[in-house]
């Protein structure tokens, strides 16, 4: 009987895993399950939230013919039984291997009236309930990549509105001094207020109170402080961290259940350089497909290998910045800025979709990524490869 593989989630990691696996192992049943029928470019959510332009593709159109697609919500995962439960059905779907790529659509909520651009549903809700022309005082909490891009995108489309970005940490602290100064200068030149190293004491309906007794008023607030994987993962008995990410080993397998693989934002590899984002989701999804193909074929297995090369940030529609980094994500004092930064950023965004399309259409594996030891420190904690017989499955 041919192995049955379920893939939960149709984001970057899930779609590339399904297509790449289908090309390598023919005698398997692959079922991709997603609550939505449409694929959203998550890296463009700040654009959609600001401009109101949705760019959606049909998930079925991005999948190879032999990959089955089931549009439904997963309501339960039972790894001890090797089964899942879906909405509206009392029957559980069994599997031989499970790939979890459910992403991180949640946020750490601060206030009931806050907005989010973390998921397709959150962006749609934001567009539905907010009249953009009436938002004159936008407050964004969190100065990571999402917060910076949302602030600058909004200012581009609504230059007369007041935009403030708030963070308890130093502003743009993940960039080099040159990169940080460039982004700060862009904010100053475009009248975007920065309130960093500010601890929030409380948030009222239209006002933030800080611990230093100062206040900030707003008519719209967007939470970009950090993201959460679904509660379902913790509730299903997996070992998870505070963001509901599943702890995985060097082969991206759940610690407790070796037939369960995790890729993208739902995976947490302890003591690694990996962070949430498309930049890690695509390589992890591609790796899981390769790993499963080798496992089913009885070949030797190698641990996940990954290194960074840079960080891309858009500053509105016409300006961008590429922060070059070491393989461990440490920023170099080198940046690509201005118009060329925007061009490179857009090319990277388009390449992600191109990767999914070509991984579907081409008969060989297309997608590639920088390789290296993802574990922090100089000493390797994992072997180069192990015989498949040494793996408990």
C-alpha beads as a LAMMPS data file, in Angstrom:
LAMMPS data file: protein, C-alpha beads

393 atoms
392 bonds

1 atom types
1 bond types

-500.0 500.0 xlo xhi
-500.0 500.0 ylo yhi
-500.0 500.0 zlo zhi

Masses

1 110.0

Atoms # bond

1 1 1 0.000 0.000 0.000
2 1 1 1.453 3.353 -1.020
3 1 1 2.338 5.858 1.738
4 1 1 -0.185 8.604 2.495
5 1 1 1.226 12.068 3.172
6 1 1 -0.911 14.909 4.523
7 1 1 0.347 18.493 4.269
8 1 1 -1.491 20.968 6.514
9 1 1 -1.322 24.540 5.221
10 1 1 -0.950 25.989 1.719
11 1 1 1.511 28.795 2.249
12 1 1 5.005 29.013 0.789
13 1 1 6.290 25.953 2.684
14 1 1 3.244 23.754 2.089
15 1 1 2.909 24.330 -1.655
16 1 1 6.606 23.906 -2.458
17 1 1 6.750 20.752 -0.297
18 1 1 3.796 19.179 -2.122
19 1 1 5.071 19.899 -5.634
20 1 1 8.682 18.997 -4.929
21 1 1 7.729 15.722 -3.256
22 1 1 5.410 14.727 -6.114
23 1 1 8.286 15.013 -8.600
24 1 1 10.567 12.744 -6.610
25 1 1 8.316 9.931 -5.397
26 1 1 5.578 8.667 -7.686
27 1 1 4.049 5.858 -5.650
28 1 1 2.626 8.035 -2.844
29 1 1 -0.652 9.793 -2.059
30 1 1 -0.186 13.493 -1.320
31 1 1 -3.078 15.544 0.078
32 1 1 -2.675 19.277 0.723
33 1 1 -5.246 20.706 3.147
34 1 1 -6.061 24.397 3.486
35 1 1 -8.943 26.368 4.948
36 1 1 -8.709 28.852 2.059
37 1 1 -8.947 28.239 -1.679
38 1 1 -6.758 31.232 -2.476
39 1 1 -3.020 31.709 -2.005
40 1 1 -2.017 35.099 -0.646
41 1 1 1.444 36.582 -0.996
42 1 1 1.989 37.139 2.691
43 1 1 5.082 39.244 2.055
44 1 1 2.768 41.766 0.388
45 1 1 0.192 42.049 3.173
46 1 1 1.430 45.555 4.070
47 1 1 0.834 46.578 0.450
48 1 1 -2.686 45.130 0.434
49 1 1 -3.539 46.734 3.796
50 1 1 -2.423 50.152 2.550
51 1 1 -3.494 50.162 -1.083
52 1 1 -6.434 47.778 -0.781
53 1 1 -5.310 45.778 -3.794
54 1 1 -5.581 42.020 -3.365
55 1 1 -3.328 39.741 -5.369
56 1 1 -4.741 36.262 -4.929
57 1 1 -4.023 33.059 -6.799
58 1 1 -6.023 29.869 -6.744
59 1 1 -4.156 27.245 -4.720
60 1 1 -5.237 24.464 -7.062
61 1 1 -3.553 26.316 -9.950
62 1 1 -0.241 26.242 -8.084
63 1 1 -0.274 22.473 -7.479
64 1 1 0.852 19.598 -9.657
65 1 1 -1.835 17.338 -11.079
66 1 1 -1.113 14.386 -8.803
67 1 1 -1.384 16.448 -5.622
68 1 1 -4.897 16.281 -4.153
69 1 1 -6.315 19.471 -2.638
70 1 1 -8.835 19.469 0.192
71 1 1 -10.324 22.809 1.208
72 1 1 -11.356 22.515 4.837
73 1 1 -10.287 23.558 8.324
74 1 1 -8.213 21.201 10.444
75 1 1 -9.842 21.016 13.880
76 1 1 -7.737 18.311 15.491
77 1 1 -4.385 16.550 15.140
78 1 1 -3.936 13.169 16.840
79 1 1 -0.281 12.203 16.316
80 1 1 -0.467 9.110 18.524
81 1 1 -3.165 7.730 16.227
82 1 1 -1.624 9.173 13.043
83 1 1 -4.912 10.883 12.203
84 1 1 -6.360 14.367 11.834
85 1 1 -9.882 15.740 12.211
86 1 1 -11.386 18.282 9.797
87 1 1 -14.355 20.596 10.154
88 1 1 -17.809 19.205 9.484
89 1 1 -16.742 15.565 9.581
90 1 1 -16.787 12.937 12.297
91 1 1 -14.405 10.781 10.317
92 1 1 -10.693 11.165 10.965
93 1 1 -8.213 11.164 8.092
94 1 1 -5.274 8.847 8.662
95 1 1 -1.711 9.377 7.439
96 1 1 1.664 7.684 7.259
97 1 1 3.539 10.996 7.298
98 1 1 2.278 14.414 8.331
99 1 1 3.784 17.750 7.260
100 1 1 2.654 20.747 9.316
101 1 1 3.026 24.124 7.579
102 1 1 0.262 26.092 9.287
103 1 1 2.315 29.284 9.615
104 1 1 1.770 32.028 12.179
105 1 1 -1.511 33.823 11.600
106 1 1 -2.022 34.926 15.215
107 1 1 -0.664 37.840 17.242
108 1 1 0.065 38.570 20.890
109 1 1 -3.035 40.632 21.504
110 1 1 -2.675 43.933 23.367
111 1 1 -6.103 45.516 22.913
112 1 1 -9.511 44.332 21.638
113 1 1 -9.682 47.233 19.158
114 1 1 -6.299 46.654 17.566
115 1 1 -5.736 45.594 13.959
116 1 1 -3.374 43.067 12.412
117 1 1 -1.911 42.378 8.980
118 1 1 -0.548 38.969 9.904
119 1 1 -3.097 36.835 8.074
120 1 1 -5.317 37.003 5.019
121 1 1 -8.365 37.149 7.272
122 1 1 -6.886 39.939 9.414
123 1 1 -6.030 42.040 6.353
124 1 1 -9.510 41.508 4.898
125 1 1 -11.088 42.535 8.211
126 1 1 -8.890 45.634 8.362
127 1 1 -9.934 46.662 4.852
128 1 1 -13.586 45.945 5.609
129 1 1 -13.996 47.885 8.841
130 1 1 -11.604 50.797 8.246
131 1 1 -12.204 53.761 5.936
132 1 1 -8.636 54.574 4.965
133 1 1 -9.468 58.170 4.037
134 1 1 -10.631 58.812 7.622
135 1 1 -7.491 57.438 9.290
136 1 1 -5.449 60.516 10.119
137 1 1 -3.414 59.214 13.024
138 1 1 -2.038 55.701 12.525
139 1 1 -0.069 54.024 15.305
140 1 1 2.011 50.905 14.604
141 1 1 3.355 48.948 17.568
142 1 1 6.523 46.989 16.734
143 1 1 9.490 48.166 14.660
144 1 1 10.511 44.889 13.063
145 1 1 10.369 44.358 9.306
146 1 1 6.560 44.198 9.285
147 1 1 6.162 47.390 11.292
148 1 1 8.680 49.337 9.218
149 1 1 7.136 48.250 5.926
150 1 1 3.593 48.985 7.102
151 1 1 4.549 52.478 8.319
152 1 1 6.334 53.468 5.120
153 1 1 3.741 51.890 2.827
154 1 1 0.918 53.752 4.545
155 1 1 2.820 57.036 4.398
156 1 1 3.395 56.553 0.679
157 1 1 -0.334 56.260 -0.062
158 1 1 -1.503 58.709 2.619
159 1 1 1.291 61.302 2.926
160 1 1 -0.881 63.792 4.860
161 1 1 -1.718 61.333 7.640
162 1 1 0.276 61.144 10.867
163 1 1 2.143 57.855 11.313
164 1 1 3.882 56.803 14.527
165 1 1 5.829 53.615 15.185
166 1 1 6.237 52.473 18.801
167 1 1 8.622 49.859 20.217
168 1 1 9.959 48.887 23.633
169 1 1 13.294 48.041 21.982
170 1 1 15.725 50.303 20.092
171 1 1 14.393 51.126 16.633
172 1 1 15.547 48.892 13.750
173 1 1 17.977 47.125 16.084
174 1 1 18.437 44.113 13.770
175 1 1 20.181 46.222 11.122
176 1 1 23.779 47.443 10.894
177 1 1 24.564 51.019 11.914
178 1 1 24.569 52.083 8.278
179 1 1 21.262 50.342 7.617
180 1 1 19.683 51.638 10.812
181 1 1 20.759 55.211 10.077
182 1 1 19.402 54.985 6.530
183 1 1 15.978 53.819 7.707
184 1 1 15.907 56.417 10.506
185 1 1 16.744 59.209 8.065
186 1 1 14.002 58.003 5.717
187 1 1 11.496 58.139 8.581
188 1 1 12.585 61.663 9.534
189 1 1 12.451 62.914 5.929
190 1 1 8.945 61.489 5.532
191 1 1 7.638 62.731 8.893
192 1 1 7.130 59.280 10.420
193 1 1 7.499 59.556 14.188
194 1 1 9.645 57.014 16.058
195 1 1 8.975 56.291 19.735
196 1 1 11.433 53.569 20.681
197 1 1 12.515 52.188 24.045
198 1 1 9.031 53.040 25.324
199 1 1 7.243 50.631 27.643
200 1 1 3.477 50.567 27.260
201 1 1 1.550 50.692 30.527
202 1 1 -1.913 50.479 29.012
203 1 1 -3.977 51.054 25.879
204 1 1 -7.343 52.760 26.032
205 1 1 -9.795 53.098 23.165
206 1 1 -7.791 55.804 21.361
207 1 1 -4.756 56.353 23.556
208 1 1 -1.554 54.615 24.626
209 1 1 -0.230 55.304 28.116
210 1 1 3.498 54.785 28.628
211 1 1 5.327 53.963 31.837
212 1 1 7.136 57.338 31.687
213 1 1 3.665 58.938 32.103
214 1 1 3.481 60.257 28.537
215 1 1 0.569 59.507 26.205
216 1 1 -0.005 58.973 22.494
217 1 1 -3.390 59.355 20.804
218 1 1 -4.431 57.485 17.663
219 1 1 -7.492 56.731 15.576
220 1 1 -6.154 53.391 14.307
221 1 1 -3.640 50.976 15.831
222 1 1 -1.882 48.045 14.120
223 1 1 -0.159 45.358 16.179
224 1 1 3.140 44.222 14.601
225 1 1 4.868 43.097 17.803
226 1 1 5.249 39.417 16.999
227 1 1 3.352 36.475 15.674
228 1 1 1.872 33.234 16.965
229 1 1 1.367 29.816 15.430
230 1 1 -2.081 28.233 15.950
231 1 1 -3.123 27.062 19.423
232 1 1 -4.065 23.782 17.716
233 1 1 -0.408 22.705 17.723
234 1 1 -0.055 22.962 21.483
235 1 1 -3.498 21.463 22.061
236 1 1 -2.530 18.434 19.946
237 1 1 0.171 17.354 22.377
238 1 1 3.291 18.603 20.602
239 1 1 6.090 20.196 22.587
240 1 1 5.775 23.905 21.762
241 1 1 7.351 27.217 22.761
242 1 1 5.604 30.436 23.860
243 1 1 4.676 31.191 20.232
244 1 1 3.075 27.748 19.777
245 1 1 5.866 26.644 17.444
246 1 1 6.636 22.923 17.514
247 1 1 10.107 21.919 18.705
248 1 1 11.861 20.023 15.907
249 1 1 15.132 18.153 15.585
250 1 1 17.850 18.699 12.979
251 1 1 15.693 16.858 10.426
252 1 1 12.674 19.118 11.105
253 1 1 10.794 16.278 12.820
254 1 1 8.683 16.620 15.932
255 1 1 10.603 15.369 18.978
256 1 1 7.790 13.101 20.130
257 1 1 6.489 11.915 16.760
258 1 1 9.203 11.252 14.117
259 1 1 6.665 10.751 11.318
260 1 1 5.523 14.378 11.786
261 1 1 7.565 17.030 9.973
262 1 1 7.216 20.774 10.487
263 1 1 8.251 23.579 8.121
264 1 1 7.896 27.345 8.050
265 1 1 6.759 29.512 10.946
266 1 1 5.290 26.545 12.839
267 1 1 8.751 24.990 13.349
268 1 1 11.191 25.830 16.135
269 1 1 14.749 24.492 15.909
270 1 1 16.323 25.277 19.263
271 1 1 19.640 27.179 19.331
272 1 1 19.389 27.937 15.625
273 1 1 19.609 31.119 13.558
274 1 1 16.198 30.470 11.988
275 1 1 13.471 33.110 12.268
276 1 1 9.904 33.341 11.032
277 1 1 9.427 34.475 7.445
278 1 1 9.241 33.483 3.815
279 1 1 13.040 33.453 3.731
280 1 1 13.057 30.297 5.888
281 1 1 9.652 28.835 4.953
282 1 1 10.554 28.047 1.328
283 1 1 13.861 26.270 2.142
284 1 1 12.265 24.316 4.987
285 1 1 9.359 23.194 2.811
286 1 1 11.706 22.157 0.003
287 1 1 13.963 20.305 2.456
288 1 1 11.072 18.356 4.017
289 1 1 10.051 17.192 0.530
290 1 1 13.601 16.057 -0.262
291 1 1 13.936 14.405 3.141
292 1 1 10.662 12.481 2.783
293 1 1 11.610 11.387 -0.727
294 1 1 14.902 10.003 0.571
295 1 1 13.208 8.402 3.560
296 1 1 10.644 6.604 1.406
297 1 1 13.340 5.567 -1.097
298 1 1 15.621 4.198 1.647
299 1 1 18.452 6.681 1.002
300 1 1 20.778 8.264 3.566
301 1 1 19.384 11.366 5.249
302 1 1 21.074 14.727 5.822
303 1 1 19.993 17.346 8.372
304 1 1 18.492 20.672 7.341
305 1 1 21.128 23.084 6.079
306 1 1 20.535 26.825 5.766
307 1 1 22.281 30.193 5.885
308 1 1 21.085 33.778 5.391
309 1 1 22.371 36.216 2.795
310 1 1 20.484 39.409 3.629
311 1 1 17.289 41.163 4.690
312 1 1 14.985 42.995 2.298
313 1 1 12.817 45.899 3.409
314 1 1 10.572 48.121 1.307
315 1 1 10.231 51.769 2.276
316 1 1 7.098 52.660 0.376
317 1 1 6.776 51.982 -3.342
318 1 1 9.858 53.763 -4.677
319 1 1 12.563 53.166 -2.077
320 1 1 13.944 50.064 -0.420
321 1 1 16.973 48.705 1.384
322 1 1 18.807 45.413 1.268
323 1 1 20.792 44.693 4.404
324 1 1 23.566 42.257 3.521
325 1 1 24.326 39.763 6.296
326 1 1 26.653 36.998 7.329
327 1 1 25.321 33.475 7.017
328 1 1 24.238 33.572 10.674
329 1 1 22.050 36.659 9.975
330 1 1 24.521 39.082 11.578
331 1 1 24.334 42.343 9.573
332 1 1 27.306 43.511 7.561
333 1 1 28.108 47.186 7.137
334 1 1 26.911 46.927 3.544
335 1 1 23.527 47.934 2.185
336 1 1 21.822 48.443 -1.158
337 1 1 19.558 51.454 -0.858
338 1 1 17.187 53.784 -2.650
339 1 1 15.757 52.908 -6.039
340 1 1 18.031 49.884 -6.448
341 1 1 17.019 48.633 -3.025
342 1 1 13.373 48.779 -4.121
343 1 1 14.160 46.986 -7.404
344 1 1 16.029 44.147 -5.658
345 1 1 13.276 43.827 -3.046
346 1 1 10.626 43.519 -5.769
347 1 1 12.724 40.957 -7.629
348 1 1 12.987 38.866 -4.451
349 1 1 9.204 39.037 -3.942
350 1 1 8.571 37.950 -7.527
351 1 1 11.115 35.148 -7.245
352 1 1 9.124 33.546 -4.414
353 1 1 6.074 33.135 -6.667
354 1 1 8.259 32.122 -9.605
355 1 1 9.774 29.411 -7.412
356 1 1 6.346 27.947 -6.664
357 1 1 5.276 28.092 -10.315
358 1 1 8.474 26.552 -11.701
359 1 1 8.586 23.906 -8.980
360 1 1 5.170 22.878 -10.276
361 1 1 5.926 23.011 -14.008
362 1 1 9.520 21.800 -14.336
363 1 1 10.272 18.052 -14.204
364 1 1 13.323 18.611 -11.996
365 1 1 13.840 20.342 -8.649
366 1 1 14.162 24.070 -9.261
367 1 1 14.351 25.885 -5.949
368 1 1 17.714 26.251 -4.200
369 1 1 18.947 28.139 -1.136
370 1 1 22.205 29.042 0.678
371 1 1 23.460 26.054 2.679
372 1 1 25.297 25.984 5.980
373 1 1 25.014 24.933 9.602
374 1 1 21.931 26.676 11.087
375 1 1 22.942 25.917 14.679
376 1 1 24.472 28.865 16.543
377 1 1 28.134 28.569 17.452
378 1 1 31.126 27.084 15.698
379 1 1 30.717 23.454 16.768
380 1 1 28.378 21.313 14.697
381 1 1 25.852 19.531 16.860
382 1 1 24.518 17.321 14.070
383 1 1 26.073 14.767 11.686
384 1 1 26.537 15.346 7.964
385 1 1 24.244 12.402 7.203
386 1 1 22.935 9.183 8.706
387 1 1 21.747 5.906 7.187
388 1 1 17.970 5.745 6.916
389 1 1 18.001 2.549 8.947
390 1 1 19.280 4.464 11.969
391 1 1 16.177 6.649 12.032
392 1 1 13.211 5.572 14.109
393 1 1 10.092 6.085 11.959

Bonds

1 1 1 2
2 1 2 3
3 1 3 4
4 1 4 5
5 1 5 6
6 1 6 7
7 1 7 8
8 1 8 9
9 1 9 10
10 1 10 11
11 1 11 12
12 1 12 13
13 1 13 14
14 1 14 15
15 1 15 16
16 1 16 17
17 1 17 18
18 1 18 19
19 1 19 20
20 1 20 21
21 1 21 22
22 1 22 23
23 1 23 24
24 1 24 25
25 1 25 26
26 1 26 27
27 1 27 28
28 1 28 29
29 1 29 30
30 1 30 31
31 1 31 32
32 1 32 33
33 1 33 34
34 1 34 35
35 1 35 36
36 1 36 37
37 1 37 38
38 1 38 39
39 1 39 40
40 1 40 41
41 1 41 42
42 1 42 43
43 1 43 44
44 1 44 45
45 1 45 46
46 1 46 47
47 1 47 48
48 1 48 49
49 1 49 50
50 1 50 51
51 1 51 52
52 1 52 53
53 1 53 54
54 1 54 55
55 1 55 56
56 1 56 57
57 1 57 58
58 1 58 59
59 1 59 60
60 1 60 61
61 1 61 62
62 1 62 63
63 1 63 64
64 1 64 65
65 1 65 66
66 1 66 67
67 1 67 68
68 1 68 69
69 1 69 70
70 1 70 71
71 1 71 72
72 1 72 73
73 1 73 74
74 1 74 75
75 1 75 76
76 1 76 77
77 1 77 78
78 1 78 79
79 1 79 80
80 1 80 81
81 1 81 82
82 1 82 83
83 1 83 84
84 1 84 85
85 1 85 86
86 1 86 87
87 1 87 88
88 1 88 89
89 1 89 90
90 1 90 91
91 1 91 92
92 1 92 93
93 1 93 94
94 1 94 95
95 1 95 96
96 1 96 97
97 1 97 98
98 1 98 99
99 1 99 100
100 1 100 101
101 1 101 102
102 1 102 103
103 1 103 104
104 1 104 105
105 1 105 106
106 1 106 107
107 1 107 108
108 1 108 109
109 1 109 110
110 1 110 111
111 1 111 112
112 1 112 113
113 1 113 114
114 1 114 115
115 1 115 116
116 1 116 117
117 1 117 118
118 1 118 119
119 1 119 120
120 1 120 121
121 1 121 122
122 1 122 123
123 1 123 124
124 1 124 125
125 1 125 126
126 1 126 127
127 1 127 128
128 1 128 129
129 1 129 130
130 1 130 131
131 1 131 132
132 1 132 133
133 1 133 134
134 1 134 135
135 1 135 136
136 1 136 137
137 1 137 138
138 1 138 139
139 1 139 140
140 1 140 141
141 1 141 142
142 1 142 143
143 1 143 144
144 1 144 145
145 1 145 146
146 1 146 147
147 1 147 148
148 1 148 149
149 1 149 150
150 1 150 151
151 1 151 152
152 1 152 153
153 1 153 154
154 1 154 155
155 1 155 156
156 1 156 157
157 1 157 158
158 1 158 159
159 1 159 160
160 1 160 161
161 1 161 162
162 1 162 163
163 1 163 164
164 1 164 165
165 1 165 166
166 1 166 167
167 1 167 168
168 1 168 169
169 1 169 170
170 1 170 171
171 1 171 172
172 1 172 173
173 1 173 174
174 1 174 175
175 1 175 176
176 1 176 177
177 1 177 178
178 1 178 179
179 1 179 180
180 1 180 181
181 1 181 182
182 1 182 183
183 1 183 184
184 1 184 185
185 1 185 186
186 1 186 187
187 1 187 188
188 1 188 189
189 1 189 190
190 1 190 191
191 1 191 192
192 1 192 193
193 1 193 194
194 1 194 195
195 1 195 196
196 1 196 197
197 1 197 198
198 1 198 199
199 1 199 200
200 1 200 201
201 1 201 202
202 1 202 203
203 1 203 204
204 1 204 205
205 1 205 206
206 1 206 207
207 1 207 208
208 1 208 209
209 1 209 210
210 1 210 211
211 1 211 212
212 1 212 213
213 1 213 214
214 1 214 215
215 1 215 216
216 1 216 217
217 1 217 218
218 1 218 219
219 1 219 220
220 1 220 221
221 1 221 222
222 1 222 223
223 1 223 224
224 1 224 225
225 1 225 226
226 1 226 227
227 1 227 228
228 1 228 229
229 1 229 230
230 1 230 231
231 1 231 232
232 1 232 233
233 1 233 234
234 1 234 235
235 1 235 236
236 1 236 237
237 1 237 238
238 1 238 239
239 1 239 240
240 1 240 241
241 1 241 242
242 1 242 243
243 1 243 244
244 1 244 245
245 1 245 246
246 1 246 247
247 1 247 248
248 1 248 249
249 1 249 250
250 1 250 251
251 1 251 252
252 1 252 253
253 1 253 254
254 1 254 255
255 1 255 256
256 1 256 257
257 1 257 258
258 1 258 259
259 1 259 260
260 1 260 261
261 1 261 262
262 1 262 263
263 1 263 264
264 1 264 265
265 1 265 266
266 1 266 267
267 1 267 268
268 1 268 269
269 1 269 270
270 1 270 271
271 1 271 272
272 1 272 273
273 1 273 274
274 1 274 275
275 1 275 276
276 1 276 277
277 1 277 278
278 1 278 279
279 1 279 280
280 1 280 281
281 1 281 282
282 1 282 283
283 1 283 284
284 1 284 285
285 1 285 286
286 1 286 287
287 1 287 288
288 1 288 289
289 1 289 290
290 1 290 291
291 1 291 292
292 1 292 293
293 1 293 294
294 1 294 295
295 1 295 296
296 1 296 297
297 1 297 298
298 1 298 299
299 1 299 300
300 1 300 301
301 1 301 302
302 1 302 303
303 1 303 304
304 1 304 305
305 1 305 306
306 1 306 307
307 1 307 308
308 1 308 309
309 1 309 310
310 1 310 311
311 1 311 312
312 1 312 313
313 1 313 314
314 1 314 315
315 1 315 316
316 1 316 317
317 1 317 318
318 1 318 319
319 1 319 320
320 1 320 321
321 1 321 322
322 1 322 323
323 1 323 324
324 1 324 325
325 1 325 326
326 1 326 327
327 1 327 328
328 1 328 329
329 1 329 330
330 1 330 331
331 1 331 332
332 1 332 333
333 1 333 334
334 1 334 335
335 1 335 336
336 1 336 337
337 1 337 338
338 1 338 339
339 1 339 340
340 1 340 341
341 1 341 342
342 1 342 343
343 1 343 344
344 1 344 345
345 1 345 346
346 1 346 347
347 1 347 348
348 1 348 349
349 1 349 350
350 1 350 351
351 1 351 352
352 1 352 353
353 1 353 354
354 1 354 355
355 1 355 356
356 1 356 357
357 1 357 358
358 1 358 359
359 1 359 360
360 1 360 361
361 1 361 362
362 1 362 363
363 1 363 364
364 1 364 365
365 1 365 366
366 1 366 367
367 1 367 368
368 1 368 369
369 1 369 370
370 1 370 371
371 1 371 372
372 1 372 373
373 1 373 374
374 1 374 375
375 1 375 376
376 1 376 377
377 1 377 378
378 1 378 379
379 1 379 380
380 1 380 381
381 1 381 382
382 1 382 383
383 1 383 384
384 1 384 385
385 1 385 386
386 1 386 387
387 1 387 388
388 1 388 389
389 1 389 390
390 1 390 391
391 1 391 392
392 1 392 393
